[in-house]
Amino acid sequence: MGIFLKLLVESIRFAWQVLTTNVLRTMLSLLGVTIGIFMIIGVFTFVDSLEKNIRDSLDFLGSNVITVNKFPFVNNDPNFPFIKYLRRPSNTYAEYEFLSANLKNAAAVAIAASRSSTVKVGSSSLSGTDIYGITFNYKDVYEVPVGAGRYFTSREIESGRNVALIGNEVSKALFPNVDPIGKEIKVRGFKVRIVGVLDKEGDSFLGTPSNDDRVYIPYKMFTKMYFVGGRFGINPNVAVKGFDSDIGLVELQSEMEGVLRKVRGLRPKTESNFALNRPEAIAELLGEVFDALTIAGMIIGSFSILVGGFGIMNIMFVSVQERTKIIGIQKSLGAKNYFILFQFLFESIFLCLLGGGLGVLLVYLLTLAIPTGTLELALTMKNVVIGVGSSSIIGVASGIIPSAKAARMDPVDAMRTA
């Protein structure tokens, strides 16, 4: 342990001498490692942050959820049969009830329909508001965080009463500085009483829908306002939440396939006239793009690191040449070959760590420079470890040959060097 500490201290001291003796030469040599680590860790940080922001934006699709739709989320068919999908039957309330009663692997089943409309309060109005008709179990499938007031009761849902939950932005726009609980809004000519206000959700990276601009009402109330189902009506969305124990929701998806085919009267050889979609399908598709970006960043960064590695190796050869007489003196005093080897090797690693540390620092400063409200970049500890680890590997690779050359020197010949 004592020898190791002595080696480390001596190596850092000599490395510092190299840095201070010819600062310009050293900084130019370290530049390659710095740029390489910056490129690799920068790409990793960008891809990780982009993936996190996109996944957060897709939270509205739910987790462990399978939805019944006409169109698949992801389609690999180059001849996309749009018309065939469009002609598929819409989901019905009867199918929702059948699924609720017969699915054994479902934690919750909900049906919802939506349409953009204008909400009015007296002379004030708010256009482009998403009106959602939902069933009672909707809160068990998707997050509906009620900040003030309460959620619907099962009786209000079943009887289709004129009650509503409104989003945070809707509340601020229509009821500034006023408690909206108990107040009325008008939607499609219907007066609806507010029973709750949702917590603020904020904007997502992709601008995907959020609860802030929504108004939730009972599903049966929604069907009084809009034409739902049929060829030209609104197609409601049926969503089924699975159990955490059902890994990959394999059992739930298989059961839903059979139950839906049964309720729609499809024969064994007839193609299914519905799509069972999962948010993970979109995430997997995006994952391939993220993997390609990561590989491209690694290739670009690797070339920079390679150049930086040769620069560090050049410094180490110069350092060995300048300290040849010192090496001879150390050997004549009993220094072992491994002592000389590790002395220069630690010096190479220290220099590379310095360059890699500067690269990681630049990435961190970049994350601070990104304006708030756009892509949120975050340098994770995993990427810091990757940066430090890569620098150490480059240090070993760059210093091993010069270190071995120094360790094999004959002490007499070394001490004769002018």
Helices and strands as residue ranges (DSSP letters): H 2-21, H 23-57, G 58-61, E 65-69, H 82-86, H 93-102, E 106-121, E 124-134, H 138-141, E 146-149, H 154-159, E 163-166, H 168-174, E 184-187, E 190-198, G 211-213, E 214-218, H 219-225, E 237-242, G 247-249, H 250-263, E 275-277, H 279-322, H 324-332, H 337-369, H 381-407, H 411-416
